[in-house]
Amino acid sequence: MTDKALLELAAKAAGIELLFEEMKDGSIYYYYKIPGDTQGWNPLNSDSDALRLAVKLEIDVNFNDVKKRVWAEPQYINEPPYPVHEGYGDDPYAATRRAVVRAAAEIGRGME
């Protein structure tokens, strides 16, 4: 699944109407509207956005240092495909953000 698709489904789960704009360099800027302005939103890149998403959707995050993996799992949903696993190698922060977004995306997919 593409990052764009993951973010769209995660936003749906969080009740965010996600908009995006392709930039000249080919990157994509994700945002949502707030009264009188817009707010950037990309929990794949932003620790604060990922944490807010995890809190809003009550996603538990756990780590296994031996296996170098992070697990993300909504508190009240124990059906497959949960928990979501991500290996983290040298960047546990990026893996944690991605695991949270993937778990949120699965919630969003269930809302379709």
Backbone as numpy.savetxt, mean C-alpha at the origin, in Angstrom:
# Nx Ny Nz CAx CAy CAz Cx Cy Cz
1.16 -7.67 -10.85 0.31 -6.50 -10.85 1.21 -5.26 -10.85
0.84 -4.25 -11.61 1.65 -3.04 -11.69 1.49 -2.21 -10.42
2.45 -1.32 -10.19 2.37 -0.42 -9.04 1.11 0.43 -9.12
0.79 0.88 -10.32 -0.40 1.72 -10.52 -1.66 0.94 -10.10
-1.77 -0.30 -10.52 -2.93 -1.12 -10.16 -2.98 -1.37 -8.65
-1.83 -1.64 -8.05 -1.77 -1.83 -6.59 -2.27 -0.58 -5.87
-1.77 0.59 -6.30 -2.16 1.83 -5.65 -3.64 2.14 -5.84
-4.16 1.85 -7.01 -5.59 2.10 -7.26 -6.46 1.23 -6.35
-6.10 -0.04 -6.21 -6.88 -0.93 -5.34 -6.71 -0.57 -3.87
-5.50 -0.21 -3.46 -5.26 0.20 -2.07 -6.04 1.47 -1.75
-6.06 2.42 -2.69 -6.80 3.65 -2.49 -8.30 3.35 -2.35
-8.79 2.45 -3.16 -10.20 2.06 -3.09 -10.52 1.52 -1.70
-9.65 0.66 -1.19 -9.86 0.08 0.14 -9.88 1.16 1.22
-9.08 2.21 1.02 -8.98 3.30 2.01 -10.02 4.38 1.79
-10.84 4.24 0.74 -11.85 5.25 0.47 -11.29 6.52 -0.14
-10.18 6.41 -0.85 -9.52 7.55 -1.49 -9.80 7.49 -2.98
-10.24 8.59 -3.55 -10.40 8.68 -5.00 -9.04 9.10 -5.56
-8.30 8.15 -6.03 -6.93 8.39 -6.48 -6.90 8.91 -7.90
-6.17 9.98 -8.10 -5.95 10.56 -9.42 -4.47 10.44 -9.73
-4.11 10.56 -10.99 -2.70 10.50 -11.32 -2.41 11.36 -12.54
-1.15 11.74 -12.63 -0.69 12.56 -13.74 0.68 12.04 -14.17
0.81 11.77 -15.46 2.11 11.35 -15.97 3.00 12.57 -16.12
4.21 12.46 -15.59 5.16 13.56 -15.64 6.00 13.45 -16.92
6.70 14.53 -17.25 7.52 14.57 -18.46 8.61 13.50 -18.45
9.10 13.15 -17.26 10.18 12.15 -17.18 9.65 10.72 -17.21
8.33 10.57 -17.37 7.74 9.23 -17.45 7.24 8.71 -16.12
7.58 9.37 -15.01 7.09 8.95 -13.71 5.61 9.35 -13.57
4.98 8.79 -12.58 3.57 9.08 -12.35 3.41 9.72 -10.98
2.70 10.83 -10.94 2.39 11.52 -9.69 0.98 11.12 -9.28
0.84 10.52 -8.10 -0.46 10.10 -7.58 -0.91 11.11 -6.54
-2.20 11.44 -6.56 -2.72 12.42 -5.62 -4.23 12.24 -5.45
-4.75 12.93 -4.46 -6.20 12.98 -4.28 -6.56 14.41 -3.91
-7.82 14.74 -4.10 -8.28 16.10 -3.84 -8.66 16.26 -2.37
-8.28 17.40 -1.83 -8.75 17.83 -0.53 -9.37 19.20 -0.75
-10.21 19.68 0.13 -10.87 20.96 -0.12 -9.88 22.07 -0.48
-10.04 22.60 -1.69 -9.22 23.71 -2.14 -7.81 23.37 -2.59
-7.47 22.08 -2.64 -6.09 21.70 -2.99 -6.05 20.22 -3.39
-4.83 19.73 -3.56 -4.61 18.30 -3.76 -3.54 17.84 -2.79
-3.47 16.54 -2.58 -2.49 15.95 -1.67 -1.83 14.78 -2.37
-0.51 14.78 -2.46 0.21 13.65 -3.02 -0.01 12.41 -2.16
-0.03 11.25 -2.81 -0.25 10.00 -2.08 0.44 8.87 -2.80
1.43 8.27 -2.17 2.07 7.09 -2.73 2.69 6.26 -1.60
1.91 5.37 -1.01 2.42 4.57 0.09 3.52 3.57 -0.31
3.75 3.39 -1.59 4.89 2.57 -2.01 6.20 3.31 -1.80
6.15 4.64 -1.78 7.36 5.45 -1.62 7.41 6.23 -0.32
6.27 6.41 0.31 6.18 7.27 1.49 5.88 6.44 2.74
6.79 6.49 3.71 6.58 5.78 4.97 5.30 6.28 5.66
5.09 7.59 5.66 3.92 8.14 6.36 2.62 7.71 5.68
2.58 7.72 4.34 1.38 7.26 3.64 1.12 5.78 3.91
2.17 4.98 3.94 2.02 3.54 4.20 1.54 3.30 5.63
2.07 4.05 6.59 1.64 3.88 7.97 0.18 4.28 8.13
-0.21 5.40 7.52 -1.61 5.83 7.59 -2.54 4.78 6.97
-2.11 4.19 5.86 -2.89 3.15 5.20 -3.03 1.93 6.11
-1.94 1.52 6.73 -1.97 0.36 7.63 -2.89 0.61 8.83
-2.82 1.82 9.38 -3.67 2.14 10.53 -5.14 2.19 10.12
-5.42 2.88 9.01 -6.81 3.02 8.56 -7.46 1.66 8.30
-6.70 0.74 7.69 -7.24 -0.57 7.33 -6.94 -1.65 8.37
-6.35 -1.25 9.50 -6.01 -2.17 10.58 -5.20 -3.36 10.09
-4.10 -3.04 9.41 -3.20 -4.06 8.88 -2.06 -4.27 9.86
-1.91 -5.51 10.32 -0.80 -5.87 11.21 0.44 -6.09 10.37
1.59 -5.67 10.88 2.87 -5.86 10.21 3.80 -6.59 11.16
4.41 -7.68 10.68 5.35 -8.47 11.48 6.59 -8.78 10.66
7.69 -9.03 11.36 8.97 -9.27 10.69 9.56 -10.59 11.14
10.33 -11.20 10.24 11.10 -12.39 10.56 12.52 -12.12 10.10
13.38 -11.77 11.05 14.76 -11.42 10.72 15.54 -12.59 10.13
15.23 -13.81 10.56 15.93 -14.98 10.06 15.66 -15.17 8.57
14.40 -15.05 8.18 14.01 -15.24 6.78 14.07 -13.95 5.98
14.35 -12.82 6.64 14.41 -11.50 5.98 13.11 -11.23 5.22
11.98 -11.41 5.93 10.67 -11.22 5.33 9.81 -10.36 6.25
8.88 -9.68 5.63 7.87 -8.92 6.37 6.50 -9.45 5.95
5.59 -9.55 6.92 4.23 -10.01 6.69 3.29 -8.85 6.95
2.27 -8.71 6.12 1.21 -7.72 6.35 -0.12 -8.44 6.25
-0.98 -8.21 7.24 -2.24 -8.94 7.29 -3.30 -8.09 7.99
-4.45 -7.88 7.33 -5.53 -7.17 8.00 -5.95 -7.94 9.26
-6.23 -7.22 10.33 -6.55 -7.85 11.61 -7.74 -8.78 11.54
-8.75 -8.45 10.75 -10.00 -9.19 10.82 -10.27 -10.05 9.59
-9.27 -10.22 8.73 -9.44 -11.06 7.54 -8.32 -12.09 7.55
-8.67 -13.33 7.74 -7.65 -14.39 7.82 -7.75 -15.37 6.68
-8.42 -14.97 5.61 -8.59 -15.85 4.46 -7.45 -15.61 3.47
-7.18 -16.59 2.61 -6.20 -16.33 1.55 -6.63 -15.13 0.74
-5.76 -14.30 0.31 -4.32 -14.47 0.13 -3.49 -13.95 1.30
-4.05 -13.89 2.51 -3.31 -13.34 3.63 -2.57 -14.42 4.38
-1.49 -14.11 5.05 -0.83 -12.81 5.02 -0.02 -12.61 3.74
0.25 -11.34 3.46 1.09 -10.98 2.31 2.54 -11.00 2.79
3.42 -11.62 2.02 4.84 -11.72 2.39 5.68 -10.90 1.41
6.70 -10.24 1.91 7.69 -9.54 1.06 9.07 -9.80 1.64
10.00 -10.24 0.81 11.38 -10.34 1.24 11.98 -8.94 1.29
12.86 -8.68 2.28 13.36 -7.31 2.37 14.85 -7.13 2.17
15.61 -8.16 2.08 17.02 -7.98 1.76 17.65 -6.80 2.47
18.10 -5.81 1.70 18.78 -4.64 2.27 17.84 -3.48 2.57
16.57 -3.57 2.22 15.67 -2.43 2.42 14.35 -2.87 3.06
14.35 -3.06 4.38 13.12 -3.47 5.05 12.02 -2.42 4.98
12.39 -1.16 4.82 11.39 -0.09 4.75 10.58 -0.20 3.47
11.25 -0.36 2.35 10.55 -0.50 1.06 9.70 -1.77 1.05
10.22 -2.85 1.60 9.46 -4.11 1.64 8.23 -3.97 2.52
8.35 -3.25 3.63 7.21 -3.04 4.52 6.14 -2.21 3.84
6.55 -1.14 3.17 5.58 -0.33 2.44 4.85 -1.16 1.39
5.60 -1.94 0.62 5.00 -2.75 -0.44 4.06 -3.81 0.15
4.44 -4.44 1.26 3.58 -5.44 1.88 2.26 -4.81 2.34
2.33 -3.63 2.93 1.12 -2.93 3.38 0.23 -2.60 2.18
0.83 -2.09 1.10 0.05 -1.74 -0.09 -0.56 -2.99 -0.71
0.20 -4.07 -0.76 -0.35 -5.31 -1.33 -1.52 -5.83 -0.51
-1.40 -5.77 0.83 -2.50 -6.21 1.69 -3.72 -5.31 1.48
-3.49 -4.00 1.40 -4.60 -3.06 1.16 -5.22 -3.31 -0.21
-4.40 -3.60 -1.20 -4.91 -3.88 -2.55 -5.80 -5.11 -2.55
-5.47 -6.11 -1.76 -6.32 -7.30 -1.68 -7.66 -6.96 -1.04
-7.66 -6.06 -0.08 -8.93 -5.60 0.49 -9.74 -4.89 -0.59
-9.07 -4.01 -1.33 -9.73 -3.28 -2.43 -10.26 -4.22 -3.50
-9.50 -5.26 -3.82 -9.94 -6.23 -4.82 -11.22 -6.93 -4.35
-11.31 -7.20 -3.06 -12.50 -7.84 -2.51 -13.72 -6.93 -2.54
-13.52 -5.65 -2.73 -14.62 -4.68 -2.77 -15.18 -4.53 -4.18
-14.52 -5.09 -5.19 -14.97 -4.94 -6.58 -16.22 -5.72 -6.85
